Amino acid sequence: MLYIQIITILALVLTVFFSYDEYKKGTMKLHNFKIICVCECIALFGMIYLILT
């Protein structure tokens, strides 16, 4: 179970990283980038909470 949670955390971080790259290139609007960041951060905190409990 821990491996799945760690892989999920890595996928969340990579999603934000690649979204930031698209935002820098100008192919993504700021509003969409903010929505992605908020959703990914909520999921990241949830995964960290599940690992700690």
Phi, psi and omega in degrees: 000323181296323180296320179296319180293320179292319177296322177296318178297317178297321178295321178297315180295318179294325178298316178294320180299312181289328176293321177296322178297317177294323178295319179295324180289340180095006180271355179232138179283156180298321180300315179294321179296319178296319179298316179298316181297318180295314180296318181291324178293321177298316179294322179296314178297323177296318179294318178297320177298317179295325178291320183285337181261000000 
